[in-house]
Amino acid sequence: MTLIKSISGIRGTIGGKPGEALTPVDIVKFTAAFGQFIRQKTGINKIVVGRDARISGEMVRNLVIGTLQSIGMDVVDLGLSTTPTVEIAVPQEGAGGGIILTASHNPIQWNALKLLDGSGEFINDAAGQQVLELAETLDFDFADVHQLGSVAYTDGYLQRHIDQVLALPLVDAAAIRQAGFKVAVDAVNSTGGIFVPALLEALGVETIYPLYCEPNGDFPHNPEPLAENLTDLAALVVEKGADLGIAVDPDVDRLCFMMENGTLFGEEYTLVAVSDYVLQHTPGHTVSNLSSTRALRDVTVKHGGQYYAAAVGEVNVVTKMKEVGAVIGGEGNGGVIYPALHYGRDALVGIALFLTHLAKSGKRISELRAGYPPYYMSKNKIILTPDLDVDGLLAAMQERYNDVPHSTIDGLKIDFEQEWVHLRKSNTEPIIRIYSEAPTPEGALAIAQRIIQEIEAFIG
């Protein structure tokens, strides 16, 4: 059983003892704390709630909404929804915040409360710490019977979200319709099975091959959209002669594409391709996190812009995007953030921009992919003893590479001429994650192994 408390929410496995997993007691405690925080900060007694389709969702939804009512908060319940849809709904509803009930790409036994501020963006570190403190001290009051909150259910935000995507100047539904794409979709039996086909139809895609698009929460495979989990989608694309496949995670904020030959376009390259298209029409700056591919930097420079790196985490990427006025940004896990719509990872806007780009290029998706700089990643980790001074270890590695360009805003990232290595300590386990990238798979693994050997030598 697991319970993880972070600045942007609380997540854990369902079942077990309070404080050791995501139990009803924990759900009530953290929901009440967040509602109290929103009231104190904004003076607004309204919160938007939406959920993905995982099988614990209805139970968690009942607890969350009942708790919000019990502290006098009014609730706008979107029902089965997506993370980006809730993000859009919060400011449109004039709510003080939002709660998304989803464990994102985590397996079926997990669920979570993702917490949004009044702008529909993830709360920051300071806000998160206040919520955690309120939850631990139980410093909130429940309302008397005449002050209970109300619940309003609406399912209209599916269409609103799609309409706003179609209204974007860089989304060309006519070009997509003219291209006549045949598209396979793997939505891992969550809410992407509702939202993605609806979007494709609105964009003029007439041939859709749905795979695991029944939103019943029965995940047929590990829900993280990685190659090893998408073998059925690959087979369907080849079998049907589809032009491409689309895979999203359970809450539809991560996006990856399958090429017509049944191989992945590359999750890291979702943002690269969408940014290439956006920068062709709106030159400017881009942002991704430190563990994302260098290809985004190359594409940005090609279009005359400047690339910036942020610490890992959506809230950090959004903060940097606002700081530098980026026109596009996101994360290498397939998360596209397009400020012209909203500041949140959104697979729906990513799909619309990508299909427009593909349609106007006149290329097959594999030909489009071949036009981008080739980089390969290697992801490794070192298990440490709990008593090891990890910060001291990272400081020693920084000193070793002090003459090489590097960043310490999130662990240690070392930028060599052809490769980079990013070392990050885990906040929940005694490990260091080591991500590396190079122009060849062998190069990425080699530089990672070299760094690992140096760390092991330091540890002794």
GIWO-V857846 format. One record per backbone hydrogen bond with DSSP energy under -0.5 kcal/mol. CO is the residue of the C=O (numbers start at 1). NH is the residue of the N-H. E is the energy in kcal/mol with one decimal. If there is no record, write none. Layout:
BEGIN
co = [CO/CO]
nh = [NH/NH]
e = [E/E]
END
This chain:
BEGIN
co = [2/4/4/6/8/9/10/11/12/13/17/17/21/21/22/23/24/25/26/27/28/29/30/31/32/33/34/35/36/37/38/38/38/39/45/46/46/47/48/49/49/50/51/54/56/57/58/59/60/61/62/63/64/65/66/67/68/68/69/69/70/74/75/75/76/76/77/79/82/83/84/85/86/87/88/89/90/91/97/98/99/99/100/100/101/103/104/107/109/111/112/112/113/114/115/116/117/121/124/125/126/127/128/129/130/131/132/133/134/134/138/144/145/150/152/155/156/157/158/159/160/161/162/163/165/168/170/171/172/173/174/175/176/176/177/181/181/182/182/183/184/185/185/186/187/189/190/191/191/192/192/194/195/196/197/198/199/200/201/204/206/207/208/209/211/212/213/214/217/217/224/226/226/227/230/231/232/233/234/235/236/237/237/244/245/246/247/249/250/251/251/252/254/256/257/257/258/259/263/266/266/267/267/268/269/270/271/272/273/274/275/276/277/278/278/285/285/286/287/288/289/293/294/295/296/297/298/299/300/301/306/308/310/313/313/314/315/316/317/318/319/320/321/321/328/329/330/331/331/334/334/335/335/336/336/337/337/338/338/342/344/346/347/348/349/350/351/352/353/354/355/356/357/358/358/364/365/366/367/368/369/373/376/378/378/380/382/385/388/389/390/391/392/393/394/395/396/397/399/401/405/407/412/413/413/414/414/419/420/421/422/422/423/424/429/430/431/432/433/433/434/435/436/437/438/440/441/442/443/444/445/446/447/448/449/450/451/452/453/454/455/456]
nh = [13/6/11/9/115/6/113/4/111/22/20/21/19/23/15/27/28/29/30/31/32/33/34/35/36/37/38/39/40/41/42/43/44/43/74/96/97/76/99/78/79/101/81/57/60/61/62/63/64/65/66/67/68/69/70/71/71/73/72/149/143/47/77/152/49/78/154/51/86/87/88/89/90/91/92/93/95/94/48/116/50/101/102/114/52/106/250/110/14/12/102/114/10/100/123/98/120/117/128/129/130/131/132/133/134/135/136/137/138/139/140/147/148/75/77/158/160/161/162/163/164/165/166/167/168/171/172/173/176/177/178/179/180/181/180/183/207/243/244/209/246/187/211/248/190/217/193/194/195/196/197/198/199/200/201/202/203/205/204/206/208/183/210/185/187/189/215/216/55/219/226/229/230/230/234/235/236/237/238/239/240/241/242/184/258/186/256/252/191/83/84/347/249/247/265/266/245/262/259/269/270/270/271/272/273/274/275/276/277/278/279/280/281/281/282/327/328/308/330/310/292/296/298/299/300/301/302/303/305/304/286/288/290/316/317/318/319/320/321/322/323/324/325/326/287/337/289/334/335/255/336/331/337/338/346/329/339/341/342/344/338/350/351/352/353/354/355/356/357/358/359/360/361/362/363/368/369/370/371/371/372/375/438/380/436/434/432/388/390/393/394/395/396/397/398/399/400/401/402/404/415/413/423/407/415/416/421/416/437/414/424/435/412/433/431/384/426/382/424/435/380/422/378/420/376/444/445/446/447/448/449/450/451/452/453/454/455/456/457/458/459/460]
e = [-2.1/-0.6/-2.4/-1.0/-2.8/-2.7/-2.8/-3.5/-2.2/-2.7/-2.3/-0.7/-0.6/-1.7/-0.5/-2.6/-2.5/-2.2/-2.5/-2.2/-2.5/-1.9/-2.3/-2.7/-2.4/-2.4/-2.7/-2.2/-2.5/-2.5/-2.8/-0.7/-0.6/-1.8/-2.9/-2.5/-0.8/-2.1/-2.7/-3.3/-0.5/-2.8/-3.2/-2.5/-2.4/-2.9/-2.3/-1.8/-2.7/-2.8/-2.1/-2.3/-2.5/-2.4/-1.9/-1.0/-0.8/-2.8/-1.9/-2.2/-3.0/-2.2/-0.7/-2.9/-2.7/-0.7/-2.5/-2.2/-2.1/-2.1/-1.9/-2.1/-2.0/-0.7/-1.1/-2.2/-2.2/-0.9/-2.0/-3.0/-1.7/-0.5/-1.2/-2.9/-2.1/-2.5/-0.5/-1.9/-2.6/-2.4/-0.9/-0.6/-1.5/-2.5/-1.7/-1.5/-2.0/-3.2/-2.7/-2.4/-1.6/-2.2/-2.3/-2.1/-2.4/-2.3/-2.0/-2.2/-1.3/-1.2/-1.8/-2.1/-0.6/-2.9/-2.6/-0.7/-1.8/-2.5/-2.0/-2.9/-2.3/-2.0/-2.6/-1.4/-1.3/-1.8/-0.6/-0.7/-1.9/-2.7/-2.3/-1.6/-0.9/-0.7/-0.8/-0.5/-0.8/-2.2/-1.3/-2.9/-2.7/-0.6/-2.9/-1.6/-2.0/-2.3/-2.2/-1.5/-2.3/-2.2/-0.6/-1.1/-2.2/-2.7/-2.5/-1.9/-1.8/-2.7/-1.2/-0.7/-0.7/-2.5/-0.7/-2.4/-1.4/-3.6/-0.7/-2.8/-0.7/-1.5/-2.4/-1.6/-0.6/-1.3/-2.2/-2.2/-2.1/-2.6/-1.9/-2.7/-2.6/-0.8/-2.1/-2.1/-2.5/-2.8/-2.2/-1.7/-0.8/-2.2/-0.5/-1.7/-1.0/-2.5/-2.8/-0.6/-2.2/-2.3/-3.4/-1.2/-0.6/-1.2/-0.5/-0.7/-2.5/-2.1/-2.6/-2.2/-1.9/-2.5/-3.1/-1.2/-0.8/-0.9/-2.9/-2.0/-1.0/-2.2/-1.6/-2.0/-2.0/-1.0/-1.9/-2.5/-2.4/-2.6/-2.0/-1.4/-2.6/-1.9/-1.8/-1.5/-1.9/-0.6/-2.0/-2.8/-2.0/-2.0/-2.5/-2.3/-1.9/-2.2/-1.1/-2.0/-0.9/-3.2/-0.5/-1.0/-1.3/-1.2/-0.7/-2.1/-0.5/-0.6/-2.5/-1.8/-0.6/-2.4/-1.8/-1.5/-0.5/-1.7/-2.5/-2.1/-2.3/-2.3/-2.8/-1.7/-2.4/-3.0/-2.8/-2.5/-1.6/-1.1/-0.7/-2.1/-2.2/-1.8/-0.7/-1.0/-1.7/-0.6/-2.1/-0.5/-2.2/-3.2/-2.0/-2.1/-1.4/-1.9/-2.6/-2.2/-2.1/-2.1/-2.4/-2.3/-1.8/-1.6/-1.2/-1.7/-3.0/-2.6/-3.4/-2.3/-0.5/-0.9/-2.0/-1.8/-2.0/-3.0/-0.5/-2.5/-2.5/-3.3/-2.1/-3.4/-2.1/-2.2/-2.3/-0.5/-2.6/-3.5/-2.4/-1.7/-3.0/-2.1/-2.2/-2.4/-2.3/-1.5/-2.6/-2.1/-1.9/-2.6/-2.3/-1.9/-2.3/-2.7/-2.1/-1.8/-2.6/-1.9]
END
